[in-house]
């Protein structure tokens, strides 16, 4: 199956040349920036978005919300790892060479790529993380998915992947992150809940300020204090209810 896309008239190859052609017209410094961004920068940005999301969900909403969100964030890199493992036999079965092996005139921004092309590891990993973050928090997840899409563009721009390599990576990362989410959260949520109850490790799931607020709210509930905005029960309410 090495000849999956070799014909220059194929839309996949045509789109490859169109996107990679932008690199030929760009200044050399911009190509160096794009090469670093596509190889390392976006993956680092995804890690930073996940950390920002973790820092945010620790102090907002209820304790249950924090546990669920942190469990989703833990699942994101695990989903990426599982997707990469699944990609190993896929690459070996398809055996698709890198585009610069079969097509001349490409502007290749990184060297040393000797493995197979389909599907893109970077696209797979980026989208799995993006979808995992989306499961934990929608707003941060949209940012992460946007970064994953840009990662796919960069891989084609750099001349190291066909567009269909990237699309396949997006599909694989999304499928793993979504299809295994129920099982993953069923296993991770109790673990994260146990961490949240720990005095020493609890701040990893719930910030100290939020934990203090939870204790105060719990004490008020036990003492019979009602939340703001809910009227206290009047003495004759029971009679009316009867």
C-alpha positions as CSV (number, residue, x, y, z in Angstrom):
1,X,0.0,0.0,0.0
2,X,3.0,2.3,-0.4
3,X,1.5,3.8,-3.5
4,X,-1.5,5.3,-1.6
5,X,-1.0,8.7,-3.1
6,X,1.6,9.1,-5.8
7,X,-0.2,10.7,-8.6
8,X,0.4,14.5,-8.9
9,X,-3.1,15.0,-10.2
10,X,-4.6,13.7,-6.9
11,X,-6.3,16.4,-4.9
12,X,-4.3,15.3,-1.8
13,X,-1.0,16.0,-3.6
14,X,-2.4,19.2,-5.1
15,X,-3.3,20.5,-1.7
16,X,0.1,19.4,-0.4
17,X,1.8,21.6,-3.0
18,X,-0.5,24.5,-2.5
19,X,0.1,24.6,1.3
20,X,3.8,23.7,1.1
21,X,4.2,26.3,-1.6
22,X,3.5,29.0,0.9
23,X,6.8,28.1,2.6
24,X,8.7,28.8,-0.7
25,X,7.3,32.3,-0.8
26,X,7.8,33.1,2.9
27,X,11.0,34.6,4.4
28,X,13.5,32.0,5.7
29,X,13.1,33.3,9.3
30,X,9.3,32.6,9.1
31,X,9.9,29.1,7.8
32,X,12.2,28.5,10.8
33,X,9.5,29.7,13.1
34,X,6.9,27.5,11.4
35,X,9.3,24.5,11.6
36,X,9.8,24.9,15.3
37,X,6.1,25.6,15.9
38,X,5.0,22.5,14.0
39,X,7.6,20.3,15.6
40,X,7.6,21.5,19.2
41,X,5.8,24.8,19.7
42,X,2.2,23.7,19.4
43,X,2.6,20.7,21.6
44,X,4.1,22.9,24.2
45,X,1.2,25.3,23.8
46,X,-1.2,22.4,24.3
47,X,0.5,21.5,27.6
48,X,0.3,25.1,28.7
49,X,-3.5,25.3,27.9
50,X,-4.1,22.0,29.8
51,X,-2.2,23.4,32.8
52,X,-4.1,26.7,32.6
53,X,-7.3,24.7,32.5
54,X,-6.3,22.7,35.5
55,X,-5.4,25.8,37.5
56,X,-8.8,27.3,36.6
57,X,-11.0,24.3,37.4
58,X,-9.4,23.8,40.8
59,X,-11.0,26.9,42.1
60,X,-14.4,27.2,40.3
61,X,-17.7,25.4,40.6
62,X,-18.4,22.7,43.1
63,X,-15.9,20.1,44.4
64,X,-17.6,17.5,42.1
65,X,-17.1,19.8,39.1
66,X,-13.4,20.0,39.9
67,X,-13.0,16.2,40.3
68,X,-14.7,15.6,36.9
69,X,-12.7,18.2,35.1
70,X,-9.4,17.1,36.6
71,X,-10.2,13.5,35.7
72,X,-10.8,14.7,32.1
73,X,-7.5,16.5,32.0
74,X,-5.7,13.4,33.3
75,X,-7.4,11.4,30.5
76,X,-6.2,13.8,27.8
77,X,-2.5,12.8,27.7
78,X,-3.5,9.1,28.3
79,X,-5.7,9.3,25.3
80,X,-2.9,10.7,23.2
81,X,-0.6,7.9,24.3
82,X,-3.1,5.2,23.5
83,X,-3.8,6.8,20.1
84,X,0.0,6.8,19.3
85,X,0.2,3.1,20.2
86,X,-2.7,2.3,17.9
87,X,-1.0,4.3,15.2
88,X,2.1,2.0,15.2
89,X,0.4,-1.0,13.5
90,X,-1.5,1.4,11.2
91,X,1.8,2.9,9.9
92,X,3.3,-0.5,9.4
93,X,0.3,-1.7,7.5
94,X,-0.1,1.3,5.2
95,X,3.7,1.9,4.7
96,X,3.2,5.3,3.1
97,X,6.4,7.1,2.4
98,X,6.9,10.7,3.4
99,X,5.7,13.1,0.6
100,X,9.2,14.4,-0.1
101,X,10.3,10.9,-1.0
102,X,7.8,10.6,-3.9
103,X,7.4,14.2,-4.9
104,X,10.0,16.7,-6.0
105,X,10.0,20.4,-5.4
106,X,8.7,20.4,-1.9
107,X,10.1,22.8,0.7
108,X,11.0,20.5,3.6
109,X,11.5,22.5,6.8
110,X,12.8,19.6,9.0
111,X,15.2,16.9,8.2
112,X,15.7,13.3,9.5
113,X,12.1,12.1,8.9
114,X,12.7,8.5,7.7
115,X,9.6,6.8,9.1
116,X,6.2,6.3,7.4
117,X,3.8,9.2,6.8
118,X,0.3,7.9,7.5
119,X,-1.0,8.8,9.9
120,X,0.6,11.9,11.5
121,X,1.7,11.3,15.0
122,X,1.7,15.0,15.8
123,X,-1.9,15.5,14.5
124,X,-3.0,12.4,16.3
125,X,-1.5,13.4,19.6
126,X,-2.6,17.1,19.3
127,X,-6.2,16.3,18.6
128,X,-6.4,13.6,21.3
129,X,-5.2,16.2,23.8
130,X,-7.5,18.9,22.4
131,X,-10.6,16.6,22.6
132,X,-9.6,15.5,26.1
133,X,-9.3,19.1,27.3
134,X,-12.7,19.8,25.7
135,X,-14.2,17.0,27.8
136,X,-12.8,18.7,30.9
137,X,-13.7,22.3,30.0
138,X,-15.4,23.5,26.8
139,X,-13.8,26.9,26.5
140,X,-10.3,25.7,27.1
141,X,-11.1,22.7,24.9
142,X,-12.0,24.9,21.9
143,X,-8.6,26.7,22.2
144,X,-6.8,23.3,22.4
145,X,-8.7,21.9,19.3
146,X,-7.9,25.1,17.4
147,X,-4.2,24.5,18.2
148,X,-4.5,20.9,17.1
149,X,-6.0,22.1,13.7
150,X,-3.1,24.5,13.3
151,X,-0.7,21.7,14.1
152,X,-2.1,19.8,11.2
153,X,-1.7,22.7,8.9
154,X,1.9,23.1,10.0
155,X,2.8,19.5,9.2
156,X,1.7,20.0,5.6
157,X,3.3,23.4,5.4
158,X,6.6,21.8,6.6
159,X,6.4,19.2,3.8
160,X,6.5,16.2,6.0
161,X,2.9,15.0,5.7
162,X,0.1,14.8,3.1
163,X,-3.2,16.5,4.1
164,X,-4.8,13.0,4.4
165,X,-2.1,12.0,6.9
166,X,-3.3,14.9,9.1
167,X,-7.0,14.2,8.6
168,X,-6.3,10.5,9.5
169,X,-4.5,11.7,12.6
170,X,-7.4,14.0,13.6
171,X,-9.8,11.1,13.2
172,X,-7.7,8.7,15.2
173,X,-7.1,11.1,18.0
174,X,-10.8,12.1,18.2
175,X,-12.0,8.5,18.1
176,X,-9.8,7.3,20.9
177,X,-10.5,10.3,23.1
178,X,-14.2,10.1,22.7
179,X,-14.9,6.4,22.5
180,X,-12.9,5.5,25.5
181,X,-14.0,8.4,27.6
182,X,-16.8,6.6,29.5
183,X,-14.4,3.8,30.6
184,X,-11.6,6.2,31.3
185,X,-13.7,8.5,33.5
186,X,-15.2,5.5,35.3
187,X,-11.7,4.5,36.3
188,X,-10.2,7.9,36.9
189,X,-13.0,9.7,38.7
190,X,-12.8,7.5,41.9
191,X,-9.0,7.9,41.9
192,X,-9.2,11.7,41.5
193,X,-11.9,11.8,44.2
194,X,-9.5,9.9,46.6
195,X,-6.8,12.4,45.8
196,X,-9.2,15.3,46.4
197,X,-10.0,14.0,49.9
198,X,-6.3,13.8,50.8
199,X,-5.0,16.7,52.9
200,X,-1.6,16.6,51.3
201,X,-2.6,16.0,47.7
202,X,-6.0,17.5,47.7
203,X,-4.9,20.9,46.3
204,X,-4.0,19.1,43.1
205,X,-7.7,18.7,42.5
206,X,-9.3,21.5,44.6
207,X,-7.5,24.7,45.5
208,X,-7.0,25.5,49.2
209,X,-9.3,28.5,49.0
210,X,-12.0,26.5,47.3
211,X,-11.6,23.7,49.9
212,X,-12.1,26.2,52.7
213,X,-15.2,27.6,51.0
214,X,-16.5,24.0,50.7
215,X,-16.0,23.5,54.4
216,X,-17.7,26.7,55.2
217,X,-20.7,25.9,53.0
218,X,-20.9,22.4,54.6
219,X,-20.8,23.8,58.1
220,X,-23.6,26.3,57.2
221,X,-25.7,23.6,55.7
222,X,-25.3,21.5,58.9
223,X,-26.2,24.5,61.0
224,X,-29.3,25.1,59.1
225,X,-28.3,28.3,57.3
226,X,-29.9,28.5,53.9
227,X,-28.1,29.7,50.7
228,X,-28.6,33.4,49.8
229,X,-31.7,33.9,47.8
230,X,-33.7,31.0,49.3
231,X,-36.3,32.2,51.8
232,X,-36.3,30.7,55.3
233,X,-39.2,28.4,56.1
234,X,-42.0,30.2,58.1
235,X,-43.6,28.6,61.1
236,X,-46.9,28.0,59.3
237,X,-45.3,26.5,56.2
238,X,-45.6,23.0,57.6
239,X,-49.3,23.5,58.2
240,X,-49.8,24.8,54.7
241,X,-47.9,21.8,53.3
242,X,-50.1,19.5,55.3
